[in-house]
Amino acid sequence: MKYLFIFVTLLTACNTTTIHISSFQQCKDAGHPIMESYPEQCNADGKTFVRDIGNSLEKADLILLDSPRPGEKISGEITLSGEARGYWFFEASFPVVLTDDNDNVLAQSFATAEGQWMTEDFVPFTAKLSVPDVSVHTGKLILKHSNASGLPEREDALIIPVTF
């Protein structure tokens, strides 16, 4: 009986797998509750993991992207929409770049102002972008401040994580 107990104990120990959670997605996939916050948060093993939303909160006073949302799955031809301060544009447009997580450029386009862009107020914009078929799962959508001067100190961008 003693040997049976040891065998069952060892068998149980061998079948127990410990899942090490190190990201928001792993925490969510493991079934831990998601807090109703922005960005969303998930608690596991005494740690809090936050959904990656890029730098959208830091840039909210300059540019807002309504669609696609951070972490959203994109494919085919997509339409970007949002609003940006007039000085984000130059000649009513600004560059949009889609990269993988290694900063390889996958697609490029321009967003166009949908109204009078020569203002300091927010101006609606749209852009079309063709997302190629890729073998990677995540990337970044980069909406660049139109920097006609080319000066490094005037470079700025909204960076949004996306999935494919």
Secondary structure, 3 states (H helix, E strand, C coil): CHHHHHHHHHHHHHHCCCCCCCCHHHHHHCCCCEECCCCCEEEECCEEEECCCCCCCCCCCCEEEEECCCCCECCEEEEEEEEEEHHHCECCEEEEEEEECCCCEEEEEEEEECCCCCCCCEEEEEEEEEECCCCCCEEEEEEECCCCCCCHHHCCEEEEEEEC
